[in-house]
């Protein structure tokens, strides 16, 4: 069987495993939807002083899409791979003839597809419930930005597994890293309400730059193209994650 056929088989398996896992579906799919409904409903009648002033609903749709992409990639991969490692499934899979890259590629492909589905779902909710226009003319730039971010955060998620010692520690460690950065990066709190020092600190990390790049291509009024300066920083973080993953990723449980 060719490598492409093996990848297709693994990808189908990962898709079925994902959609049959209620916990994964809730936290990856439903949780961002709930957040969008909460933020857009509570703050929907307000305006934020961002990009010359926009409605909060127009702000939170790309903001929560950013969160959804990171959740489908970095968060989901880090947690699911640690669980599979500590269950011994990675070790057993490594002992089969299937190439290691096929297993990893299947997981990454699943995460990328879920991220694209979340883009469609959140955009549809924003349009139907809150009247936030879908920027069809920017669709190629939106997809390119999303895929660059998804690939980079997948690499970071795989690298992060090396720092997680057990299944029980997976969710606390991942959430302890991501949740503060969502607040500091402007995902939950609009830019105009954050001190400049907080923004400068968040600029060190990729979430802020991915959000900025995605927001600029999604905002219909910006007319902006691909934000290569922000995307370059996201890619640098992704390459760093890839190198760390190659060096420190392990297939056997921490206990042996």
C-alpha positions as CSV (number, residue, x, y, z in Angstrom):
1,X,0.0,0.0,0.0
2,X,1.4,3.4,-1.0
3,X,2.1,6.2,1.5
4,X,-0.8,8.2,0.1
5,X,-3.2,5.3,0.6
6,X,-1.9,4.8,4.2
7,X,-2.4,8.4,5.0
8,X,-5.9,8.4,3.6
9,X,-6.7,5.3,5.7
10,X,-5.2,6.9,8.8
11,X,-7.0,10.2,8.2
12,X,-10.4,8.4,7.9
13,X,-9.7,6.6,11.1
14,X,-8.8,9.8,12.9
15,X,-11.9,11.5,11.6
16,X,-14.1,8.7,12.9
17,X,-12.4,8.6,16.2
18,X,-12.8,12.4,16.7
19,X,-16.5,12.6,15.8
20,X,-17.3,9.6,18.0
21,X,-15.6,11.1,21.0
22,X,-18.2,13.3,22.8
23,X,-15.6,15.1,24.9
24,X,-13.5,16.1,21.8
25,X,-16.6,17.2,19.9
26,X,-17.8,19.4,22.8
27,X,-14.6,21.1,23.7
28,X,-13.3,21.5,20.1
29,X,-16.6,22.3,18.3
30,X,-19.3,23.3,20.8
31,X,-17.2,25.2,23.3
32,X,-16.2,27.9,20.8
33,X,-19.8,28.2,19.6
34,X,-20.9,28.7,23.1
35,X,-18.3,31.4,23.7
36,X,-19.3,33.2,20.5
37,X,-23.0,33.2,21.5
38,X,-22.1,34.5,25.0
39,X,-19.8,37.3,23.8
40,X,-21.9,38.3,20.8
41,X,-25.1,38.3,22.8
42,X,-23.9,40.1,25.9
43,X,-21.8,42.7,24.1
44,X,-23.7,42.7,20.8
45,X,-25.0,46.3,21.0
46,X,-21.6,47.9,21.6
47,X,-18.8,49.2,19.5
48,X,-15.1,48.7,20.0
49,X,-12.4,51.2,19.0
50,X,-10.6,48.8,16.8
51,X,-9.8,49.4,13.1
52,X,-11.6,52.8,13.3
53,X,-14.5,51.4,15.3
54,X,-16.5,48.2,14.6
55,X,-19.4,46.4,16.2
56,X,-18.4,43.9,18.9
57,X,-20.1,41.1,16.9
58,X,-17.8,41.8,13.9
59,X,-14.9,41.7,16.4
60,X,-15.8,38.5,18.2
61,X,-16.5,36.3,15.1
62,X,-12.9,36.3,13.9
63,X,-11.6,36.3,17.5
64,X,-13.5,33.1,18.4
65,X,-12.6,31.6,15.0
66,X,-8.9,32.2,16.1
67,X,-9.6,30.3,19.3
68,X,-11.4,27.5,17.5
69,X,-8.5,27.0,15.1
70,X,-6.0,26.8,18.0
71,X,-8.4,24.5,19.9
72,X,-8.7,22.1,16.9
73,X,-4.9,22.0,16.4
74,X,-2.6,22.8,19.3
75,X,-4.9,22.0,22.2
76,X,-6.6,18.9,20.7
77,X,-3.3,17.4,19.5
78,X,-1.4,18.0,22.7
79,X,-4.1,16.4,24.8
80,X,-5.1,13.5,22.5
81,X,-1.4,12.5,21.9
82,X,-0.6,12.5,25.6
83,X,-3.6,10.3,26.3
84,X,-2.7,7.9,23.5
85,X,0.9,7.9,24.7
86,X,0.1,7.1,28.3
87,X,-2.5,4.4,27.2
88,X,0.3,2.7,25.3
89,X,-1.5,3.2,21.9
90,X,1.4,5.2,20.5
91,X,3.9,2.5,21.5
92,X,1.8,-0.3,19.9
93,X,1.3,1.8,16.8
94,X,5.0,2.4,16.5
95,X,5.6,-1.3,16.6
96,X,3.5,-1.9,13.4
97,X,4.8,-1.6,9.8
98,X,3.0,1.7,9.4
99,X,5.5,4.6,9.0
100,X,5.5,7.1,11.9
101,X,4.9,10.0,9.5
102,X,1.6,8.5,8.4
103,X,0.3,8.5,12.0
104,X,1.3,12.1,12.6
105,X,0.1,13.3,9.2
106,X,-3.3,11.7,9.9
107,X,-3.6,13.5,13.1
108,X,-2.5,16.8,11.6
109,X,-4.9,16.3,8.6
110,X,-7.8,15.7,11.0
111,X,-7.0,18.9,12.9
112,X,-6.7,21.0,9.7
113,X,-10.1,19.7,8.5
114,X,-11.8,20.4,11.8
115,X,-10.3,23.9,11.8
116,X,-11.7,24.5,8.3
117,X,-15.1,23.2,9.4
118,X,-15.0,25.5,12.4
119,X,-14.3,28.5,10.1
120,X,-17.4,27.6,8.1
121,X,-19.6,27.0,11.2
122,X,-18.6,30.2,13.1
123,X,-18.8,32.3,9.9
124,X,-22.3,31.0,9.3
125,X,-23.4,31.6,12.9
126,X,-22.0,35.2,12.7
127,X,-23.9,35.9,9.5
128,X,-27.2,34.3,10.4
129,X,-27.5,35.4,14.0
130,X,-25.6,38.6,14.2
131,X,-25.5,39.9,10.6
132,X,-21.7,39.8,10.4
133,X,-20.8,39.8,6.7
134,X,-18.8,36.9,5.3
135,X,-15.9,38.4,3.3
136,X,-16.2,36.1,0.2
137,X,-13.7,38.2,-1.7
138,X,-11.1,37.5,0.9
139,X,-11.7,33.8,1.0
140,X,-8.4,32.7,-0.5
141,X,-6.4,34.9,2.0
142,X,-8.6,33.6,4.8
143,X,-7.9,30.0,4.0
144,X,-4.2,30.5,3.5
145,X,-3.9,32.4,6.8
146,X,-5.9,29.6,8.6
147,X,-3.8,26.8,7.1
148,X,-0.5,28.5,8.0
149,X,-1.8,29.0,11.5
150,X,-3.1,25.5,11.8
151,X,0.2,23.9,10.6
152,X,2.2,26.0,13.0
153,X,-0.1,25.3,16.0
154,X,-0.1,21.6,15.1
155,X,3.7,21.6,15.4
156,X,3.5,23.4,18.8
157,X,0.9,21.0,20.0
158,X,3.0,18.0,19.2
159,X,6.1,19.6,20.8
160,X,4.1,20.4,24.0
161,X,3.5,16.7,24.6
162,X,7.1,16.5,25.8
163,X,6.3,18.8,28.7
164,X,3.1,16.9,29.8
165,X,3.9,14.0,32.1
166,X,0.6,12.3,32.4
167,X,-3.0,12.2,31.2
168,X,-4.3,14.0,34.2
169,X,-1.9,16.8,33.7
170,X,-2.7,17.3,30.0
171,X,-5.8,19.5,30.3
172,X,-4.5,21.7,33.2
173,X,-1.1,22.4,31.5
174,X,-2.6,23.1,28.0
175,X,-5.3,25.4,29.4
176,X,-2.9,27.1,31.8
177,X,-0.8,28.1,28.8
178,X,-3.6,29.0,26.4
179,X,-6.3,30.7,28.4
180,X,-4.1,33.6,29.7
181,X,-2.8,34.2,26.2
182,X,-6.3,34.4,24.8
183,X,-7.0,37.2,27.3
184,X,-3.7,39.0,26.7
185,X,-3.8,38.7,22.9
186,X,-7.2,40.4,22.5
187,X,-9.3,37.3,21.8
188,X,-11.5,37.7,24.8
189,X,-10.9,41.4,25.5
190,X,-10.8,43.9,22.6
191,X,-7.5,45.7,21.9
192,X,-8.8,49.1,22.9
193,X,-9.4,47.8,26.5
194,X,-6.0,46.3,27.0
195,X,-3.0,48.3,28.3
196,X,-0.2,48.7,25.8
197,X,2.2,46.8,28.0
198,X,0.0,43.8,27.8
199,X,-0.2,44.0,24.0
200,X,3.6,44.2,23.9
201,X,4.0,41.2,26.1
202,X,1.5,39.2,24.0
203,X,3.4,40.1,20.8
204,X,6.1,37.7,22.0
205,X,3.7,34.8,21.4
206,X,2.1,33.4,18.2
207,X,-1.5,33.6,19.3
208,X,-1.5,37.4,19.1
209,X,0.1,37.4,15.7
210,X,-2.2,34.8,14.3
211,X,-5.2,36.7,15.6
212,X,-4.0,39.9,14.0
213,X,-3.3,38.2,10.7
214,X,-6.7,36.5,10.7
215,X,-8.6,39.5,11.8
216,X,-7.2,41.7,9.1
217,X,-8.2,39.3,6.3
218,X,-11.6,38.5,7.8
219,X,-12.7,42.1,8.5
220,X,-14.7,43.1,5.4
221,X,-13.9,46.8,5.9
222,X,-10.1,46.4,6.2
223,X,-9.5,45.4,2.6
224,X,-6.2,44.0,3.8
225,X,-4.3,41.2,2.2
226,X,-2.1,38.5,3.7
227,X,-0.3,39.9,6.7
228,X,3.1,38.3,6.1
229,X,4.8,40.1,9.0
230,X,2.4,38.5,11.5
231,X,2.3,35.2,9.7
232,X,6.2,35.1,9.6
233,X,6.3,35.1,13.4
234,X,3.6,32.4,13.5
235,X,5.7,30.3,11.1
236,X,8.9,30.9,13.2
237,X,7.1,29.5,16.2
238,X,5.8,26.6,14.2
239,X,9.3,25.7,12.9
240,X,10.6,25.9,16.5
241,X,7.8,23.6,17.6
242,X,8.6,21.2,14.7
243,X,12.3,21.1,15.8
244,X,11.4,20.5,19.4
245,X,8.9,17.8,18.4
246,X,11.5,16.0,16.3
247,X,13.9,16.1,19.2
248,X,11.7,15.4,22.2
249,X,8.5,13.6,21.0
250,X,8.2,10.2,22.5
251,X,6.1,7.2,21.6
252,X,6.3,5.4,24.9
253,X,4.6,6.2,28.2
254,X,6.5,8.3,30.7
255,X,6.3,5.3,33.1
256,X,8.2,3.1,30.7
